[in-house]
Amino acid sequence: MFFNTNFKEQVIKIFDGLKLSEDFFNFIWIILSIFTLLLGITIGVLVLVWLERKISAGIQQRIGPEYAGPLGIIQALADGFKLLLKEDIIPSKGDTWLFNIGPAIVVIPVFLSYLVIPFGQNIILADLNIGVFFWIAICSIIPLGLLMAGYGSNNKYSFLGGLRAAAQSISYEIPLALCVLSISLQLSDSLSTVDIVELQSKYGFWGWNLWRQPIGFLAFFIASLAECERLPFDLPEAEEELVAGYQTEYSGIKFGLFYVASYLNLLASSLFITILYLGGWHFSIPFIQNSNYLEWNFSSGTGQVINIIIGIFIVLIKAYFFLFISITTRWTLPRVRMDQLLNLGWKFLLPISLGNLLLTASFQVFFL
């Protein structure tokens, strides 16, 4: 279901008037929904790349992109076309099959993770009962692609970058899953992303999981940064040590796929932070009663479209706020060493997230 049920029923009536079958309508509906989602996240990534370049330039007192379109807004698109036209070079002594399939294994799971992200009321492609764990499970495939890319390159720097990516992902996926489990155990008894958002809307601003799970929120945010390999956790592609890590031997569109996957993963992580901890599409105003979210009380199709636009706009504002924090963190904190990264994951985040889960379970036992 991609739009409101009433809106979908109205479209079905139009197809009935054209004497087209409901199966044909459902097929067209699925194709249009997937195309709309792909178009939306592509535009979101282009905006994210432009924002990172502009914010980074501001922090470093530079101008940044300026000439490619208004304020350099289509610079990322120009870079994409440039990579598309560049020569695709394959190492002569590398494993060609692993080298070619690595980027695909990295980018496809990231796209699939957007299936369970709700951008508004009923604006979701697949409302699964295990939605959040589906994201964690599908993203656990990404390190395999990175390891295959590093091994297939027949390059020691690339292989070491792939090994680092696998170790880093394993270290931080466990705290990430424990934080999600704490939310489902205490609040929603469900792993559906829609249910988690709806249960946060009962008490407005103070019903956000951010206030109920502050320790879990911090652990989740740090672990998601490490999962996205963002500074200060970009050890798999540390240019001072590994040239470019697992990307060293790649060029052209395959290098572009790694580049796109990193930004897609960062955007998905920010959206999941918004859904799990910030109330999703609900626009709650603190200290004002009965203001869960802005909503137009229209039963017409126009009112439903307005509600959809408002919900998507609120979700994106919250998500891009955390993207801004991630970008500023990149130019604020120095890169950690590999042993420090693994120590943070296994010796600090894992005990903290496990303790948070046990504390949540204890509250559930004593207050039920």
C-alpha positions in Angstrom: 0.0 0.0 0.0 1.6 3.2 -1.1 -1.2 5.8 -0.7 -4.2 6.2 1.5 -6.8 3.5 1.1 -9.6 5.8 0.1 -7.4 7.4 -2.5 -6.5 4.0 -3.9 -10.2 3.0 -4.1 -11.0 6.2 -6.1 -8.2 5.2 -8.6 -9.7 1.7 -8.8 -13.1 3.2 -9.7 -11.4 5.1 -12.5 -9.8 1.9 -13.9 -13.2 0.2 -13.7 -14.7 3.0 -15.8 -12.0 2.3 -18.4 -12.9 -1.4 -18.3 -9.4 -2.5 -17.1 -8.9 -5.5 -14.8 -8.0 -5.1 -11.2 -4.9 -7.3 -11.6 -3.6 -5.0 -14.3 -4.3 -2.0 -12.0 -2.4 -3.7 -9.1 0.6 -4.3 -11.4 0.6 -0.7 -12.6 0.3 0.5 -9.0 3.3 -1.5 -7.9 5.4 -0.3 -10.8 4.5 3.3 -10.2 5.1 3.0 -6.4 8.6 1.5 -6.9 9.4 4.1 -9.6 8.2 7.0 -7.3 10.3 5.6 -4.4 13.4 5.2 -6.6 13.0 8.7 -8.0 12.5 10.2 -4.5 15.5 8.6 -2.9 17.6 9.5 -5.9 16.7 13.1 -5.5 17.3 12.8 -1.8 20.8 11.5 -2.4 21.6 14.3 -4.9 20.4 16.9 -2.3 22.5 15.1 0.4 25.7 15.2 -1.7 25.1 18.9 -2.4 24.4 19.7 1.2 27.6 17.8 2.4 29.7 19.8 -0.1 28.2 23.1 0.8 28.3 22.5 4.6 31.9 21.1 4.4 32.9 24.2 2.4 31.3 26.5 5.0 33.1 24.7 7.8 36.4 25.1 5.9 35.6 28.6 4.8 35.4 27.7 1.1 32.8 28.4 -1.5 32.0 24.8 -2.6 29.9 23.9 -5.7 28.7 27.0 -7.4 28.7 26.8 -11.2 26.8 23.6 -12.1 23.2 24.9 -11.9 21.9 27.3 -9.3 24.3 27.3 -6.3 25.9 24.2 -7.8 22.8 22.0 -7.1 23.4 19.7 -10.0 27.1 19.2 -9.4 26.4 15.6 -8.1 24.4 14.8 -11.2 27.3 16.1 -13.4 29.7 13.9 -11.5 27.5 10.9 -12.0 27.4 11.4 -15.8 31.2 11.8 -15.7 31.6 8.5 -13.9 29.2 6.8 -16.3 31.3 7.8 -19.3 34.7 6.8 -17.8 36.5 3.7 -18.8 35.7 0.6 -16.7 39.1 -0.9 -15.8 39.4 -4.5 -14.5 42.6 -5.7 -12.8 44.3 -8.3 -15.1 45.2 -10.7 -12.3 42.1 -10.2 -10.2 39.0 -12.3 -9.9 36.8 -10.8 -12.6 33.5 -12.4 -11.3 34.0 -11.2 -7.7 35.3 -7.8 -8.9 32.2 -7.2 -11.0 29.5 -8.5 -8.6 30.9 -6.8 -5.5 29.4 -3.3 -6.2 26.0 -4.8 -7.0 25.9 -6.8 -3.7 26.7 -3.5 -1.9 24.1 -1.3 -3.5 21.1 -3.6 -3.9 20.5 -4.3 -0.2 20.6 -0.6 0.5 17.8 0.0 -2.0 15.8 -2.8 -0.5 16.0 -1.3 3.0 13.8 1.6 1.7 10.9 -0.9 1.3 10.1 -0.7 5.1 10.6 3.0 5.6 7.3 4.9 6.1 7.3 8.5 4.8 3.8 9.2 6.1 0.5 7.6 7.0 0.3 4.5 4.8 3.2 5.8 2.6 5.2 2.6 2.6 5.9 -0.1 0.1 6.0 -3.1 2.5 4.6 -2.8 6.1 6.3 -5.9 7.5 5.9 -7.1 11.0 9.7 -7.5 11.2 10.4 -4.2 9.4 13.3 -2.9 11.4 15.0 -6.2 11.7 14.5 -6.6 7.9 16.7 -3.5 7.5 19.4 -4.8 9.9 19.4 -8.2 8.2 19.5 -6.9 4.6 22.3 -4.5 5.4 24.4 -7.3 6.9 24.9 -8.5 3.4 26.8 -5.3 2.5 30.1 -6.4 4.1 30.1 -9.5 2.0 30.1 -7.3 -1.1 32.9 -5.2 0.2 34.9 -8.2 1.1 34.3 -9.7 -2.4 35.3 -6.4 -4.0 38.5 -6.2 -1.9 39.5 -9.9 -2.6 38.6 -9.7 -6.3 40.8 -6.7 -6.8 44.0 -8.7 -6.1 45.3 -5.7 -4.1 46.5 -5.9 -0.6 45.1 -2.4 0.2 41.7 -3.4 -1.2 41.7 -6.7 0.7 42.6 -5.1 4.0 39.8 -2.5 3.5 37.3 -5.3 2.9 38.5 -7.1 6.0 38.1 -3.9 8.0 34.6 -3.3 6.6 33.5 -6.8 7.6 35.0 -6.5 11.2 33.4 -3.1 11.6 30.0 -4.2 10.5 29.9 -7.2 12.8 31.1 -5.1 15.7 28.3 -2.5 15.4 25.4 -4.5 14.1 24.9 -6.2 17.4 24.5 -2.9 19.5 22.2 -1.7 16.7 19.9 -4.7 16.9 19.9 -4.6 20.8 18.7 -0.9 20.7 15.9 -1.8 18.2 14.9 -4.8 20.5 14.7 -2.4 23.5 12.2 -0.2 21.6 10.0 -3.2 20.5 10.1 -4.8 24.0 9.2 -1.6 26.0 6.9 0.3 23.7 5.3 -1.4 20.7 5.5 -5.2 21.0 6.0 -5.0 17.3 8.9 -4.5 14.9 6.7 -2.8 12.2 8.0 0.6 11.5 4.4 2.0 11.1 3.4 0.6 14.6 6.4 2.1 16.2 5.6 5.6 14.8 1.9 5.3 15.7 2.6 4.4 19.3 4.8 7.4 19.7 2.0 9.7 18.6 -0.2 9.0 21.7 1.5 11.5 24.0 2.8 14.1 21.4 6.3 15.4 21.8 6.9 13.7 25.1 5.9 10.4 23.7 8.9 10.2 21.4 11.2 7.2 22.1 14.0 9.7 22.4 12.9 10.5 25.9 12.1 6.9 26.9 15.3 5.5 25.5 18.0 8.2 25.6 20.8 5.7 26.2 19.6 3.5 23.3 19.3 6.6 21.1 22.9 7.6 21.6 24.1 4.0 21.1 21.9 3.6 17.9 23.2 6.9 16.5 26.9 6.0 17.0 26.4 2.5 15.7 24.6 3.8 12.6 27.5 6.2 11.9 29.9 3.2 12.1 27.7 1.1 9.9 27.7 3.9 7.3 31.5 4.1 7.6 31.4 7.8 8.2 34.2 9.7 9.9 35.4 9.1 12.5 34.7 5.5 11.6 35.8 5.4 7.9 38.6 2.9 8.6 37.8 0.6 5.6 38.7 3.4 3.1 41.2 5.4 5.1 43.1 7.3 2.4 46.2 7.9 4.5 46.6 4.1 5.1 44.9 2.2 2.4 44.8 4.6 -0.7 41.0 4.1 -1.0 40.5 0.8 0.7 38.2 -1.7 -1.2 37.6 1.0 -3.9 41.2 1.4 -4.9 41.0 -0.6 -8.1 37.5 0.6 -9.2 36.8 3.2 -11.7 33.8 4.5 -13.7 30.3 3.5 -12.8 31.4 0.7 -10.4 33.2 3.3 -8.3 30.0 5.4 -8.6 27.9 2.5 -7.2 30.0 2.4 -4.0 29.7 6.2 -3.7 25.9 6.1 -4.2 25.6 3.1 -1.7 27.4 5.0 1.1 25.0 8.0 0.8 21.9 5.8 0.4 22.9 4.0 3.6 23.5 7.3 5.4 20.1 8.6 4.3 18.4 5.4 5.3 20.0 5.4 8.8 18.8 9.0 9.4 15.3 8.0 8.3 15.3 5.1 10.7 16.5 7.3 13.6 13.5 9.6 12.7 11.1 6.7 12.7 12.4 4.9 15.8 13.1 7.9 18.1 11.5 11.1 16.7 7.9 10.2 16.0 8.2 9.8 12.3 5.7 11.9 10.3 3.9 13.3 13.4 4.7 17.0 14.0 4.5 17.3 17.8 4.8 20.8 19.4 6.1 20.8 23.0 4.1 22.5 25.8 1.0 22.8 23.6 -1.9 20.5 24.2 -3.5 18.3 21.5 -1.0 19.1 18.9 0.3 15.7 17.8 0.7 16.7 14.2 -0.5 19.0 11.6 -3.4 17.4 9.7 -6.0 18.6 7.2 -9.4 17.2 8.1 -10.6 16.8 4.5 -12.2 13.6 3.2 -11.5 14.7 -0.4 -8.6 13.6 -2.5 -7.1 17.1 -2.2 -7.0 16.9 1.6 -5.4 13.4 1.5 -2.7 14.7 -0.9 -2.0 17.6 1.4 -1.7 15.3 4.4 0.7 13.1 2.5 2.9 16.0 1.5 2.9 17.4 5.1 3.9 13.9 6.4 6.7 13.5 3.9 8.0 17.0 4.6 8.1 16.5 8.4 10.0 13.1 8.0 12.6 14.7 5.7 13.1 17.7 8.0 13.9 15.4 10.9 16.1 13.1 8.8 18.1 15.9 7.3 18.7 17.4 10.7 20.6 14.2 11.6 22.4 14.3 8.3 23.6 17.7 9.2 24.9 16.4 12.5 26.7 13.5 10.6 28.3 16.0 8.1 29.5 18.3 10.8 30.9 15.3 12.8 33.0 14.5 9.7 34.9 17.7 10.0 34.9 17.9 13.8 36.3 14.6 15.1 39.6 12.9 14.0 39.6 9.4 12.6 40.1 6.7 15.2 42.5 3.8 15.0 41.2 0.3 14.1 41.8 -1.0 17.6 40.0 2.0 19.1 37.0 1.4 16.8 36.7 -2.2 17.8 37.1 -1.4 21.4 34.3 1.2 21.2 32.1 -1.4 19.6 32.8 -4.5 21.8 33.8 -2.9 25.1 31.5 0.1 25.3 28.6 0.1 22.9 27.8 -3.6 23.3 27.6 -3.6 27.2 25.7 -0.3 27.2 23.1 -1.5 24.7 22.8 -4.8 26.5 22.4 -3.0 29.8 19.8 -0.8 28.3 17.9 -3.9 27.1 18.1 -5.5 30.5 16.9 -2.3 32.2 14.0 -2.0 29.8 13.1 -5.6 30.4 13.2 -5.0 34.2 10.9 -2.0 34.0 8.5 -4.1 31.9 8.5 -6.9 34.5 8.0 -4.6 37.6 5.5 -2.2 36.1 3.1 -4.6 34.3 
